């Protein structure tokens, strides 16, 4: 009877719960067994779960479920980190927008960090607005008259 109660309780929870909440599961099993044995005058003092042997297919299924849960948690953590990073970038953008020289200083700082690596090529962005404007030159052609 206690084995049946153990299977009933374990079948309703995930592998993580079985491993982390053994005491709580023991209390649930105790309640089920006490209910069944009360008519016989048997009193259950305590139930401890020490070793659970599960069929191989159930172990694989529960392990897959636990892996999927860990993967879900990892994606949530990553999404939250991306959200926080986006918020910080938005704040930084607003701060840089308030001062025109801030973007230049940030550019110089980035170039300085890149320059620390001696084996890299640096492409320095140069604003076109600084360059002198080129005017279209009209080609002056001289007409030569033939004298005959």
Secondary structure, 3 states (H helix, E strand, C coil): CHHHHHHHHHHCCCHHHHHHCHHHHHHHHHHHHHHHHHHHCCCCCCCCCCCCCCCHHHHHHHHHHHHHHHHHHHHHHHHHHHHHHHHHHHHHHHHHHHCHHHHHHHHHHHHHHHHCCCCCCCCCCCCHHHCCCCCCCCCCCCCCCCCC
